Amino acid sequence: MSRKVLLHPDVIKYLDSLEEKERARCYASLKRLEEDPITSRPGCDIKKLHGKRGPIYRLRVGEHRLIYLLSGQEALVQDAFRRGRGY
C-alpha cells in the first residue's frame, strides 16, 4: 500500500537551503515514507508525537526533523527544522 508524500512549500524551501548531501538524505527518507509512514526502521526513524490532535509523526534524518500528519492515503509534511529548535 503506497502513500503519496506531499511537501508544504516552506518544507521545500528548507530542504533546498541544505547542502547537497543532507538534502539527498532527507529526500531519500521522505521517499521511504511512501512504503510505510508509521513503522520506524533503519534509514527511517519515525516517532508518533503525543499530546497532539490526529496522527502526527516525526521523521528524524540526522540533525533534521520533519513533522507530518497522515490523511487518508497521503502523508502531509508540514514542518522541517534542525534539531535544536524543538517541537
C-alpha positions in Angstrom: 0.0 0.0 0.0 1.7 3.2 -1.2 1.0 6.6 0.2 1.6 9.9 -1.6 4.0 12.2 0.3 3.1 15.9 -0.1 5.5 18.7 1.0 4.5 22.1 2.3 6.2 25.0 0.3 8.1 26.0 3.5 9.5 22.5 3.7 10.7 22.6 0.1 12.3 25.9 0.8 14.1 24.5 3.9 15.3 21.4 2.1 16.6 23.5 -0.8 18.6 25.5 1.7 20.5 22.4 2.8 23.8 21.2 1.5 23.5 18.7 -1.4 24.4 15.6 0.7 22.0 16.5 3.5 19.2 17.3 1.1 19.7 13.9 -0.7 19.5 12.1 2.7 16.2 13.9 3.6 14.6 13.2 0.2 15.6 9.6 0.4 14.0 9.3 3.8 10.9 11.0 2.6 10.7 8.6 -0.3 10.7 5.7 2.2 7.6 7.2 3.8 5.6 6.1 0.7 6.1 2.5 1.8 5.2 2.7 5.5 4.9 6.1 7.2 4.3 4.6 10.7 6.9 2.0 11.4 10.4 3.0 12.4 13.2 1.1 10.6 16.8 1.6 9.5 17.1 4.8 7.5 13.7 6.0 8.6 13.5 6.9 12.3 9.8 7.6 13.0 8.1 8.5 16.2 4.5 9.4 16.9 4.1 12.7 18.7 1.9 12.5 21.8 -0.5 15.2 23.0 -1.3 16.3 19.5 -4.6 16.0 17.7 -4.6 13.5 14.9 -2.0 11.1 13.7 1.1 13.4 13.8 4.6 11.9 13.4 8.2 13.0 13.4 10.8 11.8 10.9 14.4 12.1 12.1 17.2 12.5 9.5 20.4 13.2 11.2 20.1 16.8 12.7 16.9 17.4 10.8 13.3 16.8 11.9 10.3 16.6 9.6 6.8 16.7 11.1 4.0 15.1 9.1 0.4 14.0 9.5 -1.4 11.2 7.9 -4.6 11.9 6.0 -6.2 9.1 4.0 -3.6 7.9 1.5 -1.4 10.9 1.9 1.4 11.9 4.3 1.4 15.7 4.6 4.9 17.1 5.6 4.0 20.3 7.4 7.3 21.4 9.1 11.0 20.8 8.8 13.8 22.2 11.1 17.1 21.5 12.8 17.2 19.5 16.0 17.7 22.4 18.4 14.5 24.3 17.6 12.2 21.9 19.4 8.6 21.0 18.7 
